[in-house]
Amino acid sequence: MSTPVPRRRSRNWLFFFAVLTALSVVALVAPLIYNLSIQLQPRQLIDARHRWEERAAANYDLECLRQVRRGGQEEKSQYLARVRGGRIVAVVEDGELIYADPSLAVVAGSSAAGLSQLDPTPYDMPALFAEIDSVLRQSAAAERRFYLKADFEKDGHPSHFVSYDPRTKSRVEWFIKLSFDP
């Protein structure tokens, strides 16, 4: 009688699990690499600021919608800053005029004279760049880096900015629109 030839065990299952493991690693690493690639880098901010300084318009209207989420609560504010000749001449926040240039206040009368007491500089484009820079520096110094993303237009001005602080779980988002006035 002949002895049966032992059957070789199939090792196809090893190939299957090797492919499954490789695909799992790719599925975990790809979003991480993508997220890191879209994060705001200091060089991007510097380049955008230089483009803005080179091409900055003297006359524009800056509209900014800010959304802040902290601890499940959301706050929204919106402001419009009118810049003429490189100077802020009026600021309207949440539908209320909060600043009028003193030269305009003279024309508008005594009721508008008190509006010129406010410092309007936090409402112009250089202030937005300074605030983004400040958040970028806070992120670099933090134990856990913030999620920061910004979109810049060709002239350098930011059109969208998102900041998420994982320590405080706060998210700040800006939508910025510029209208140029000749």
SELUM-553597 format. One record per atom (N, C-alpha, C): residue number from 1; atom name; x, y, z. Coordinates in nm, 3 decimals, m for minus. Layout:
BEGIN
   pos   site        c1        c2        c3
   NUM     CA         X         Y         Z
...
REM end
This chain:
BEGIN
   pos   site        c1        c2        c3
     1      N     0.081    m0.115     0.000
     1     CA     0.000     0.000     0.000
     1      C     0.087     0.124     0.000
     2      N     0.039     0.224    m0.068
     2     CA     0.120     0.344    m0.080
     2      C     0.087     0.441     0.033
     3      N     0.186     0.508     0.077
     3     CA     0.164     0.605     0.184
     3      C     0.110     0.735     0.123
     4      N     0.010     0.789     0.187
     4     CA    m0.047     0.914     0.133
     4      C     0.055     1.028     0.142
     5      N     0.054     1.111     0.040
     5     CA     0.144     1.226     0.036
     5      C     0.082     1.335     0.124
     6      N     0.160     1.386     0.219
     6     CA     0.102     1.488     0.306
     6      C     0.068     1.615     0.226
     7      N    m0.048     1.666     0.251
     7     CA    m0.093     1.788     0.182
     7      C    m0.025     1.910     0.239
     8      N     0.019     1.994     0.151
     8     CA     0.081     2.119     0.198
     8      C    m0.028     2.215     0.242
     9      N    m0.005     2.275     0.351
     9     CA    m0.103     2.372     0.401
     9      C    m0.096     2.499     0.318
    10      N    m0.209     2.555     0.293
    10     CA    m0.215     2.678     0.216
    10      C    m0.175     2.796     0.305
    11      N    m0.096     2.883     0.248
    11     CA    m0.054     3.000     0.325
    11      C    m0.115     3.129     0.267
    12      N    m0.220     3.114     0.192
    12     CA    m0.287     3.231     0.134
    12      C    m0.340     3.325     0.242
    13      N    m0.377     3.275     0.353
    13     CA    m0.430     3.356     0.461
    13      C    m0.325     3.455     0.512
    14      N    m0.197     3.417     0.507
    14     CA    m0.091     3.509     0.549
    14      C    m0.087     3.631     0.457
    15      N    m0.098     3.607     0.327
    15     CA    m0.099     3.717     0.231
    15      C    m0.219     3.809     0.256
    16      N    m0.333     3.751     0.280
    16     CA    m0.455     3.829     0.307
    16      C    m0.436     3.921     0.428
    17      N    m0.385     3.867     0.537
    17     CA    m0.367     3.948     0.658
    17      C    m0.254     4.050     0.644
    18      N    m0.152     4.019     0.565
    18     CA    m0.045     4.117     0.539
    18      C    m0.101     4.236     0.461
    19      N    m0.183     4.210     0.360
    19     CA    m0.246     4.319     0.284
    19      C    m0.341     4.397     0.373
    20      N    m0.418     4.328     0.453
    20     CA    m0.512     4.395     0.544
    20      C    m0.438     4.484     0.644
    21      N    m0.327     4.440     0.696
    21     CA    m0.246     4.520     0.789
    21      C    m0.189     4.643     0.719
    22      N    m0.138     4.624     0.598
    22     CA    m0.081     4.737     0.523
    22      C    m0.189     4.842     0.493
    23      N    m0.306     4.798     0.452
    23     CA    m0.415     4.892     0.424
    23      C    m0.461     4.964     0.551
    24      N    m0.459     4.896     0.663
    24     CA    m0.495     4.959     0.791
    24      C    m0.396     5.069     0.828
    25      N    m0.268     5.042     0.807
    25     CA    m0.166     5.142     0.836
    25      C    m0.184     5.264     0.745
    26      N    m0.210     5.241     0.618
    26     CA    m0.233     5.352     0.524
    26      C    m0.356     5.431     0.565
    27      N    m0.462     5.362     0.607
    27     CA    m0.585     5.430     0.648
    27      C    m0.564     5.517     0.773
    28      N    m0.471     5.479     0.858
    28     CA    m0.441     5.557     0.978
    28      C    m0.346     5.673     0.949
    29      N    m0.247     5.650     0.865
    29     CA    m0.143     5.749     0.841
    29      C    m0.184     5.855     0.739
    30      N    m0.262     5.819     0.637
    30     CA    m0.298     5.914     0.532
    30      C    m0.371     6.038     0.585
    31      N    m0.473     6.025     0.670
    31     CA    m0.539     6.146     0.722
    31      C    m0.444     6.231     0.809
    32      N    m0.357     6.166     0.882
    32     CA    m0.260     6.240     0.964
    32      C    m0.167     6.322     0.875
    33      N    m0.114     6.262     0.771
    33     CA    m0.026     6.334     0.679
    33      C    m0.101     6.447     0.611
    34      N    m0.224     6.421     0.568
    34     CA    m0.303     6.525     0.502
    34      C    m0.329     6.642     0.597
    35      N    m0.370     6.611     0.720
    35     CA    m0.398     6.715     0.820
    35      C    m0.275     6.800     0.848
    36      N    m0.161     6.736     0.861
    36     CA    m0.038     6.810     0.886
    36      C     0.002     6.896     0.766
    37      N    m0.030     6.849     0.646
    37     CA     0.009     6.924     0.526
    37      C    m0.073     7.051     0.506
    38      N    m0.195     7.056     0.560
    38     CA    m0.278     7.176     0.541
    38      C    m0.268     7.273     0.658
    39      N    m0.191     7.237     0.759
    39     CA    m0.174     7.326     0.874
    39      C    m0.098     7.452     0.834
    40      N    m0.134     7.561     0.896
    40     CA    m0.068     7.689     0.870
    40      C     0.075     7.685     0.921
    41      N     0.167     7.723     0.834
    41     CA     0.309     7.729     0.868
    41      C     0.350     7.876     0.879
    42      N     0.444     7.909     0.966
    42     CA     0.488     8.048     0.982
    42      C     0.530     8.112     0.849
    43      N     0.593     8.036     0.762
    43     CA     0.639     8.090     0.634
    43      C     0.520     8.136     0.548
    44      N     0.410     8.061     0.553
    44     CA     0.291     8.099     0.476
    44      C     0.237     8.233     0.523
    45      N     0.235     8.253     0.653
    45     CA     0.185     8.379     0.707
    45      C     0.278     8.494     0.669
    46      N     0.406     8.472     0.678
    46     CA     0.503     8.576     0.641
    46      C     0.488     8.614     0.494
    47      N     0.477     8.513     0.408
    47     CA     0.460     8.539     0.265
    47      C     0.332     8.616     0.236
    48      N     0.224     8.575     0.301
    48     CA     0.095     8.643     0.279
    48      C     0.102     8.788     0.328
    49      N     0.164     8.808     0.442
    49     CA     0.175     8.945     0.495
    49      C     0.258     9.033     0.401
    50      N     0.366     8.977     0.347
    50     CA     0.448     9.055     0.252
    50      C     0.369     9.089     0.126
    51      N     0.292     8.990     0.076
    51     CA     0.210     9.018    m0.043
    51      C     0.109     9.129    m0.014
    52      N     0.048     9.125     0.106
    52     CA    m0.049     9.229     0.142
    52      C     0.020     9.365     0.152
    53      N     0.134     9.370     0.216
    53     CA     0.205     9.497     0.231
    53      C     0.247     9.555     0.096
    54      N     0.284     9.467     0.003
    54     CA     0.324     9.514    m0.130
    54      C     0.205     9.562    m0.213
    55      N     0.092     9.493    m0.200
    55     CA    m0.023     9.520    m0.286
    55      C    m0.141     9.580    m0.212
    56      N    m0.122     9.619    m0.089
    56     CA    m0.235     9.666    m0.008
    56      C    m0.308     9.781    m0.074
    57      N    m0.437     9.769    m0.077
    57     CA    m0.520     9.876    m0.132
    57      C    m0.539     9.982    m0.024
    58      N    m0.544    10.107    m0.065
    58     CA    m0.564    10.215     0.031
    58      C    m0.710    10.227     0.071
    59      N    m0.800    10.183    m0.017
    59     CA    m0.944    10.194     0.009
    59      C    m1.009    10.056    m0.001
    60      N    m1.064    10.010     0.109
    60     CA    m1.134     9.882     0.107
    60      C    m1.231     9.874     0.224
    61      N    m1.327     9.784     0.211
    61     CA    m1.420     9.751     0.319
    61      C    m1.387     9.609     0.363
    62      N    m1.361     9.591     0.490
    62     CA    m1.326     9.461     0.545
    62      C    m1.445     9.412     0.626
    63      N    m1.500     9.299     0.584
    63     CA    m1.609     9.236     0.658
    63      C    m1.555     9.110     0.722
    64      N    m1.579     9.094     0.850
    64     CA    m1.526     8.976     0.920
    64      C    m1.635     8.916     1.009
    65      N    m1.663     8.789     0.986
    65     CA    m1.754     8.713     1.072
    65      C    m1.667     8.623     1.158
    66      N    m1.681     8.635     1.290
    66     CA    m1.605     8.552     1.384
    66      C    m1.701     8.460     1.458
    67      N    m1.664     8.333     1.459
    67     CA    m1.740     8.234     1.535
    67      C    m1.646     8.172     1.637
    68      N    m1.688     8.172     1.762
    68     CA    m1.606     8.116     1.869
    68      C    m1.690     8.011     1.941
    69      N    m1.634     7.890     1.953
    69     CA    m1.701     7.782     2.026
    69      C    m1.615     7.742     2.144
    70      N    m1.673     7.752     2.262
    70     CA    m1.605     7.710     2.386
    70      C    m1.705     7.638     2.474
    71      N    m1.669     7.521     2.516
    71     CA    m1.753     7.448     2.609
    71      C    m1.896     7.430     2.564
    72      N    m1.917     7.404     2.437
    72     CA    m2.051     7.381     2.387
    72      C    m2.130     7.509     2.355
    73      N    m2.075     7.624     2.386
    73     CA    m2.142     7.749     2.357
    73      C    m2.077     7.816     2.237
    74      N    m2.160     7.878     2.156
    74     CA    m2.109     7.945     2.037
    74      C    m2.143     8.093     2.041
    75      N    m2.044     8.173     2.012
    75     CA    m2.062     8.318     2.003
    75      C    m2.030     8.360     1.861
    76      N    m2.110     8.450     1.808
    76     CA    m2.083     8.503     1.675
    76      C    m2.078     8.655     1.684
    77      N    m1.986     8.712     1.611
    77     CA    m1.982     8.857     1.599
    77      C    m1.939     8.890     1.457
    78      N    m1.983     9.004     1.413
    78     CA    m1.950     9.046     1.277
    78      C    m1.917     9.194     1.280
    79      N    m1.814     9.231     1.206
    79     CA    m1.784     9.373     1.196
    79      C    m1.749     9.410     1.054
    80      N    m1.769     9.536     1.026
    80     CA    m1.734     9.595     0.898
    80      C    m1.646     9.714     0.928
    81      N    m1.526     9.714     0.870
    81     CA    m1.433     9.826     0.887
    81      C    m1.415     9.891     0.751
    82      N    m1.436    10.021     0.745
    82     CA    m1.414    10.098     0.622
    82      C    m1.279    10.164     0.630
    83      N    m1.193    10.134     0.532
    83     CA    m1.059    10.191     0.528
    83      C    m1.052    10.280     0.404
    84      N    m1.014    10.404     0.427
    84     CA    m0.998    10.500     0.317
    84      C    m0.865    10.571     0.335
    85      N    m0.788    10.573     0.229
    85     CA    m0.657    10.635     0.237
    85      C    m0.565    10.565     0.335
    86      N    m0.587    10.434     0.356
    86     CA    m0.505    10.357     0.448
    86      C    m0.543    10.374     0.595
    87      N    m0.647    10.453     0.624
    87     CA    m0.692    10.476     0.762
    87      C    m0.834    10.425     0.781
    88      N    m0.862    10.373     0.897
    88     CA    m0.998    10.329     0.927
    88      C    m1.083    10.454     0.951
    89      N    m1.194    10.463     0.878
    89     CA    m1.281    10.579     0.894
    89      C    m1.410    10.542     0.966
    90      N    m1.448    10.414     0.964
    90     CA    m1.569    10.373     1.035
    90      C    m1.562    10.224     1.066
    91      N    m1.620    10.188     1.181
    91     CA    m1.631    10.047     1.220
    91      C    m1.774    10.024     1.269
    92      N    m1.838     9.923     1.210
    92     CA    m1.971     9.881     1.252
    92      C    m1.958     9.739     1.305
    93      N    m1.995     9.718     1.431
    93     CA    m1.987     9.583     1.490
    93      C    m2.126     9.539     1.530
    94      N    m2.165     9.422     1.480
    94     CA    m2.297     9.365     1.506
    94      C    m2.408     9.466     1.481
    95      N    m2.394     9.540     1.372
    95     CA    m2.498     9.634     1.330
    95      C    m2.495     9.770     1.399
    96      N    m2.399     9.791     1.486
    96     CA    m2.392     9.917     1.561
    96      C    m2.262     9.991     1.527
    97      N    m2.273    10.117     1.493
    97     CA    m2.156    10.199     1.463
    97      C    m2.080    10.220     1.594
    98      N    m1.955    10.171     1.598
    98     CA    m1.877    10.183     1.722
    98      C    m1.759    10.277     1.707
    99      N    m1.726    10.312     1.582
    99     CA    m1.617    10.406     1.560
    99      C    m1.645    10.488     1.435
   100      N    m1.620    10.616     1.448
   100     CA    m1.624    10.706     1.332
   100      C    m1.502    10.796     1.342
   101      N    m1.433    10.810     1.231
   101     CA    m1.315    10.896     1.226
   101      C    m1.354    11.036     1.274
   102      N    m1.268    11.102     1.350
   102     CA    m1.302    11.235     1.401
   102      C    m1.344    11.333     1.291
   103      N    m1.287    11.321     1.172
   103     CA    m1.328    11.411     1.064
   103      C    m1.472    11.384     1.021
   104      N    m1.515    11.259     1.030
   104     CA    m1.655    11.226     1.000
   104      C    m1.745    11.264     1.116
   105      N    m1.694    11.253     1.237
   105     CA    m1.774    11.287     1.354
   105      C    m1.810    11.435     1.354
   106      N    m1.721    11.518     1.303
   106     CA    m1.749    11.662     1.295
   106      C    m1.867    11.685     1.202
   107      N    m1.870    11.613     1.089
   107     CA    m1.979    11.627     0.993
   107      C    m2.108    11.571     1.050
   108      N    m2.099    11.458     1.123
   108     CA    m2.218    11.391     1.175
   108      C    m2.278    11.462     1.296
   109      N    m2.203    11.543     1.364
   109     CA    m2.256    11.616     1.478
   109      C    m2.206    11.563     1.610
   110      N    m2.257    11.621     1.717
   110     CA    m2.209    11.589     1.852
   110      C    m2.243    11.447     1.895
   111      N    m2.349    11.389     1.842
   111     CA    m2.385    11.253     1.882
   111      C    m2.281    11.151     1.837
   112      N    m2.211    11.179     1.727
   112     CA    m2.108    11.088     1.677
   112      C    m1.970    11.121     1.731
   113      N    m1.956    11.232     1.800
   113     CA    m1.824    11.273     1.849
   113      C    m1.766    11.173     1.947
   114      N    m1.847    11.112     2.030
   114     CA    m1.800    11.013     2.126
   114      C    m1.751    10.886     2.061
   115      N    m1.793    10.861     1.939
   115     CA    m1.752    10.738     1.870
   115      C    m1.606    10.739     1.832
   116      N    m1.544    10.855     1.825
   116     CA    m1.404    10.862     1.783
   116      C    m1.308    10.830     1.897
   117      N    m1.358    10.798     2.015
   117     CA    m1.273    10.766     2.129
   117      C    m1.212    10.626     2.120
   118      N    m1.280    10.536     2.051
   118     CA    m1.236    10.397     2.039
   118      C    m1.110    10.388     1.952
   119      N    m1.020    10.298     1.988
   119     CA    m0.902    10.271     1.905
   119      C    m0.946    10.175     1.795
   120      N    m0.944    10.217     1.668
   120     CA    m0.994    10.132     1.561
   120      C    m0.894    10.030     1.508
   121      N    m0.769    10.037     1.552
   121     CA    m0.666     9.950     1.492
   121      C    m0.692     9.800     1.505
   122      N    m0.764     9.751     1.606
   122     CA    m0.789     9.605     1.608
   122      C    m0.881     9.557     1.495
   123      N    m0.932     9.648     1.416
   123     CA    m1.029     9.611     1.313
   123      C    m0.973     9.616     1.171
   124      N    m0.844     9.643     1.154
   124     CA    m0.791     9.652     1.017
   124      C    m0.712     9.526     0.981
   125      N    m0.666     9.520     0.859
   125     CA    m0.597     9.401     0.809
   125      C    m0.467     9.373     0.885
   126      N    m0.382     9.474     0.913
   126     CA    m0.262     9.443     0.992
   126      C    m0.296     9.380     1.128
   127      N    m0.408     9.417     1.187
   127     CA    m0.448     9.357     1.315
   127      C    m0.485     9.210     1.298
   128      N    m0.549     9.176     1.186
   128     CA    m0.581     9.035     1.161
   128      C    m0.453     8.954     1.146
   129      N    m0.357     9.008     1.071
   129     CA    m0.228     8.938     1.058
   129      C    m0.161     8.922     1.194
   130      N    m0.165     9.026     1.276
   130     CA    m0.102     9.020     1.409
   130      C    m0.170     8.915     1.497
   131      N    m0.302     8.905     1.487
   131     CA    m0.374     8.808     1.569
   131      C    m0.344     8.664     1.523
   132      N    m0.337     8.643     1.392
   132     CA    m0.301     8.511     1.341
   132      C    m0.159     8.475     1.386
   133      N    m0.068     8.572     1.378
   133     CA     0.070     8.551     1.422
   133      C     0.075     8.516     1.570
   134      N    m0.004     8.584     1.650
   134     CA    m0.008     8.557     1.794
   134      C    m0.055     8.414     1.823
   135      N    m0.159     8.370     1.753
   135     CA    m0.210     8.234     1.772
   135      C    m0.106     8.132     1.726
   136      N    m0.037     8.163     1.617
   136     CA     0.069     8.074     1.567
   136      C     0.181     8.060     1.670
   137      N     0.217     8.170     1.734
   137     CA     0.321     8.166     1.838
   137      C     0.274     8.089     1.961
   138      N     0.148     8.109     2.001
   138     CA     0.092     8.034     2.115
   138      C     0.095     7.885     2.086
   139      N     0.061     7.850     1.963
   139     CA     0.061     7.709     1.925
   139      C     0.201     7.649     1.932
   140      N     0.300     7.723     1.884
   140     CA     0.438     7.673     1.885
   140      C     0.488     7.654     2.029
   141      N     0.443     7.739     2.120
   141     CA     0.489     7.730     2.259
   141      C     0.407     7.631     2.341
   142      N     0.294     7.588     2.290
   142     CA     0.204     7.500     2.366
   142      C     0.256     7.357     2.370
   143      N     0.213     7.288     2.472
   143     CA     0.248     7.147     2.490
   143      C     0.192     7.065     2.374
   144      N     0.065     7.090     2.343
   144     CA     0.001     7.026     2.227
   144      C    m0.030     7.135     2.126
   145      N     0.019     7.117     2.004
   145     CA     0.000     7.219     1.900
   145      C    m0.148     7.236     1.867
   146      N    m0.182     7.357     1.829
   146     CA    m0.318     7.388     1.787
   146      C    m0.337     7.339     1.643
   147      N    m0.462     7.322     1.606
   147     CA    m0.494     7.300     1.466
   147      C    m0.515     7.439     1.408
   148      N    m0.434     7.477     1.310
   148     CA    m0.443     7.609     1.249
   148      C    m0.448     7.594     1.098
   149      N    m0.544     7.661     1.039
   149     CA    m0.557     7.659     0.893
   149      C    m0.599     7.797     0.848
   150      N    m0.536     7.844     0.742
   150     CA    m0.571     7.975     0.687
   150      C    m0.567     7.968     0.535
   151      N    m0.660     8.036     0.474
   151     CA    m0.661     8.052     0.328
   151      C    m0.631     8.197     0.299
   152      N    m0.537     8.219     0.208
   152     CA    m0.498     8.355     0.170
   152      C    m0.528     8.378     0.023
   153      N    m0.572     8.498    m0.008
   153     CA    m0.599     8.535    m0.146
   153      C    m0.469     8.576    m0.215
   154      N    m0.476     8.602    m0.346
   154     CA    m0.356     8.638    m0.423
   154      C    m0.288     8.763    m0.370
   155      N    m0.368     8.858    m0.321
   155     CA    m0.309     8.983    m0.270
   155      C    m0.257     8.967    m0.128
   156      N    m0.274     8.848    m0.069
   156     CA    m0.218     8.819     0.062
   156      C    m0.316     8.823     0.176
   157      N    m0.433     8.884     0.158
   157     CA    m0.524     8.894     0.273
   157      C    m0.588     8.759     0.304
   158      N    m0.608     8.731     0.433
   158     CA    m0.672     8.605     0.470
   158      C    m0.821     8.610     0.435
   159      N    m0.874     8.500     0.384
   159     CA    m1.017     8.492     0.355
   159      C    m1.087     8.397     0.452
   160      N    m1.009     8.309     0.515
   160     CA    m1.066     8.213     0.610
   160      C    m0.956     8.173     0.707
   161      N    m0.991     8.162     0.833
   161     CA    m0.894     8.122     0.935
   161      C    m0.965     8.036     1.038
   162      N    m0.901     7.925     1.076
   162     CA    m0.955     7.835     1.178
   162      C    m0.844     7.805     1.278
   163      N    m0.879     7.812     1.405
   163     CA    m0.786     7.778     1.512
   163      C    m0.861     7.689     1.612
   164      N    m0.801     7.576     1.646
   164     CA    m0.859     7.487     1.746
   164      C    m0.753     7.456     1.850
   165      N    m0.783     7.486     1.975
   165     CA    m0.692     7.459     2.085
   165      C    m0.738     7.330     2.155
   166      N    m0.661     7.222     2.145
   166     CA    m0.705     7.095     2.204
   166      C    m0.709     7.096     2.357
   167      N    m0.634     7.186     2.420
   167     CA    m0.635     7.192     2.567
   167      C    m0.768     7.246     2.617
   168      N    m0.813     7.356     2.558
   168     CA    m0.936     7.421     2.605
   168      C    m1.057     7.379     2.522
   169      N    m1.032     7.305     2.416
   169     CA    m1.136     7.262     2.324
   169      C    m1.215     7.381     2.268
   170      N    m1.143     7.489     2.242
   170     CA    m1.207     7.607     2.184
   170      C    m1.168     7.619     2.038
   171      N    m1.265     7.660     1.960
   171     CA    m1.246     7.674     1.816
   171      C    m1.285     7.816     1.776
   172      N    m1.197     7.879     1.702
   172     CA    m1.221     8.015     1.653
   172      C    m1.215     8.008     1.501
   173      N    m1.314     8.064     1.437
   173     CA    m1.318     8.062     1.291
   173      C    m1.356     8.200     1.240
   174      N    m1.284     8.245     1.140
   174     CA    m1.312     8.375     1.077
   174      C    m1.343     8.354     0.931
   175      N    m1.438     8.431     0.882
   175     CA    m1.467     8.441     0.739
   175      C    m1.446     8.588     0.705
   176      N    m1.352     8.615     0.616
   176     CA    m1.313     8.752     0.586
   176      C    m1.341     8.783     0.440
   177      N    m1.405     8.897     0.419
   177     CA    m1.438     8.938     0.283
   177      C    m1.391     9.082     0.265
   178      N    m1.320     9.106     0.156
   178     CA    m1.277     9.241     0.125
   178      C    m1.350     9.291     0.001
   179      N    m1.393     9.415     0.006
   179     CA    m1.449     9.482    m0.111
   179      C    m1.361     9.601    m0.136
   180      N    m1.314     9.614    m0.257
   180     CA    m1.222     9.724    m0.289
   180      C    m1.298     9.840    m0.349
   181      N    m1.263     9.958    m0.301
   181     CA    m1.325    10.081    m0.347
   181      C    m1.218    10.162    m0.421
   182      N    m1.245    10.203    m0.542
   182     CA    m1.141    10.275    m0.616
   182      C    m1.102    10.408    m0.559
REM end
